Amino acid sequence: MISQQQEQVIMRGLEGKTVIVTGGGGGIGRAVCLRFAEEGSLVAVLDRDESTARATADLITEAGGRAKAYAADITDYAMITDTVAAIESDLGVPTVLVNNAGFDRFMPFLKTEPKLWDQLIAVNLTGALNMHHVVLPGMIAAGGGKVINVASDAARVGSSGESVYAACKAGLVGFSKTVARELATKNVCLNVVCPGPTDTALLKGVAETAPNPEKLLEAFRNAVPMKRLAQPEDYPGLIALLASDDANFITGQVISVSGGLTMAG
């Protein structure tokens, strides 16, 4: 299948590019990794869970694509520095970065504790800052590149029970727009994709922290005009587009992929 996709040249400029995808071991991250492999990219599958990262990389290599798994915690700056150095040695300088890793707990704000805040901020905001800080210098030196940050519709409209998560993702939106301005003349484009409720292990895990998980999932479905949860495969097309040469004049934008849950413009 990969060879057929490559022959069709679906997206311009992705063939041979080194791409890092955080949280690439499952859900949206795995679907994104598979799509970049179909486009002929060299995929660095980064996940703190080594087994799931390897599983994604194996799926790609078995299909004839090029990928390597890297076990790393994005909240550890020194580890990310070493990991990116290894990626550059193994696959080349990454010129596409997809910050997809995320973590959440469903709980009203006044029932949360500072320890949980620190955990949520570390993964959802600080981890992404670490990735940008380590990857962007090499990207600039290589002549430019693309960053796609996966935030959330919670960043745009809020979401009851996800206050700190929403704050982190809103911070990521503001950060992306600011760095997009700072690096616009360096040929580096940063854009944000905001998923709505998505049928992943993360959402199921979040739902399990609620008093009635099934009721919560049903509420999510009913809130979406299309009356369904998103699937991981709903995102890779847009992310690949934003990473491609077809998006060379698109930067600092925030796009919802949520079945109409958020309509901004």
N, C-alpha and C positions, 0 to 999 in steps of 0.2 A: 504493500500500500504506500509506503514512504516513497519508493521510486516513482510511482505514478503521480503522487502529489508533487514531487520535485519537478517532474517533466512539465507539469501544468504551470509552474512558476506562479504560484498563487499570490505571493507578496514579494514586492521588489526589495532587493538588498539584504535579505536575511540569509542567503546561502553563504555558508562558511563563517558566519558571525559567531563569536563566543557569547553565550547568553547565561547569566546567572538567574536562577529562580529560587527564592527562599521559600521555605515551606513546600518544597517540591515533592515531598513524599506521599502526598495524598490529596484528595479533594480537588479544589480549583488548581492548586499548584501542579499536581500530576497531569491534569488535562492540559495546562499551559505548556509544560515540558514536552509532552507528546506532540503538541502542535508545532512548536519550534523545531523539533526534530524532523517533522514532516516537511518543514520549510528548508531543511538542509543546514540548520544551525548546529553548532557544537554546544551541547547543553550541560551546564554544571548544575546538578541537582543538589541543592543545599537544604539540609534538614537536620534538626538535632537528633532525630530518630534515624540512626544509621540503617536499620533494616528496611524501613520504608523508602529511604532515599535510594538504596541499592535496588529495591524492587522496581522503582520507576526507571532507573538507569537500565536495568535488565530488559524491561519492556521495550525500551528504545533500541538497544543494541540488537535484540532478537529480531526486530523488524527492519534492521539494516541501517539504523541511524547511529549517531555519534553522541555519547553521553558518558559522564562519570559522576559518581555519587561522592558527596562530601558531608561528613557528619560534623556539624558545628552549631554552636549556640550563638545566635545573633546578638544576644545581650552581652557577650564577652568580646570586648574590642580587640584584645590581643589575639584571641582565637580567630576572629574574622580577618585580622591582618595576615596571619599565617595561612589561613585557608585561601584567601584571594591570591596570595603569592603562589600557592600550589596550583590554583586554577590557571594562573598566567603561565606557569611552567608546563602544565599538562595540555591545555587547550588554547592558549593564547590570551591576549589582553581582552577582557570582557568589554564589549561596546554596547551591550544591552543588559540592563538590570531590571528585574521584576521583583519588587518587594511585596511578597504575598503572605509571608508568615503572620499568623495572628493567634490571639488567645482571648477568651472571654469567660465571664461568669455572670449568670443572670440573677440579679439581686437589687432590690431598691437601694438607692444611695445611702440612706440613713442606717441601713443594716450592714453596710460594708465596713471594713477596717483598713487602716493605713497599710498594713502588710499586703492586702489584696491590691490596693492602689499601686503600690510599688511593683508588684508582679505584672499588672496590666500595662503600666507605663513602660516597663523594661522591654517587654516583647513588642507592643504595638507602636511605640514611638521611639524609644531609645535604640532599639534594635535596628529600626529603619535608618536612624541617623548614623549609626555605626556603619551600615552598609554604604550609604552615600559617601561618608567621609573617607572610607578606604578605597572604594571603587572609582569615584569620580576623577581623582588626579590622573590615573592611568587612562581613563576614557578621554579626558581632555588632551593628554599627550598623544593619543592615537588619532586625534583629529575630530573627535566628537562621538556622540552616541545617543542612546535613548534610555530613559528611565520611566518605567510604568509602576506607579505606586497603587497598590490595591487597598483602598480605604473601606468605606461602608456608607450606605444610605443613612445610617445612624448619625454620621458626621454632618449630614445636610439637614435632616429634619428631627433628629433626636429619636430615642427609642427607650421607652420605659423599661427599667431594669438593667440598662446598659450604659449608665451615666459616665463612668470613667472610660470605658471602651469608646464611647462616642466622643468623649473629650480628646482621647488620643488620636482617633481617626480624623477629627476636625483639625487637630494640630498638624497632622500629616498633610492635610489639604493646604493649609496656610504655608507650611514649610515648602511644599512642592511648588507653589506659585512663586514664592520668594526666590528659591534657587533657580527656577526657570528664568526669572528676570536676570539674576546674576550671571547665568551662564549662556544666555541667549547668543552672545557674540562668539562663544566658544564652540558652537555647533552641537550643543547638548540640549536636548528637549526633554522636559519632564511633564508628564501628564498623569492624571489620577482616574482610576476606574472605581466606581462605587457599586459594589454588589448589593442587591437586596437579599432577603432571606433565601438561603441556599441549602439544598439537601446535601449536607456534608456531615462528617463525624463531629466537626466543631459545633454545628447547630444542634445536633442531637445531644452533645455534651452540655451545651448551654441550657437546652430545654430540660434536661434531667435535674438541673439545679432549681427548677421552678416547682411550685406545689403540685401543679397538674401539667406534666409535659405534653400530653396529647392535646389538651385544650390550648396550650400556648402555640403549638405547631399549627393547629387549625386556625387560630387567630392570625398567624402570619400569612397563611394561604388566603384567607378571606380579605386581608388588607391589600393584596396584590390585585390590580384590575384583571390580570390574566388568570387569576384564581388558581395559581400553582406556585410551588417553590421553584426557584431556579435550580438548574442542574450544573455541575462543574463545566460541562461542555458548552454552556451558554457564554463563556467568557473568553476563551482563547482566541477567537476570531478578531475581536476588537483589540485585544492586547497585542497580537501579532501585527495588526494594522498599525497601531501606534508605534511599534518598534521598527516598522519598515520605512523604506525611502518614500513611500506614498504619503507619509506623515511628516515630512521634513519641515513643513511650515506650520505645524501644530505644536504648541507648547503652552504650558500653564493652564490646561483645560481640565475640567472635572466632568466626567460622563457617567451617568447612572445606567446600570444594566440590571433592571429590577422589575421588568414586566409592567412598567408604568406606575410603580409605587411612588416614585418621585418624578415629577415633571417640572424641570427648571429651565428657564431660558429667557 
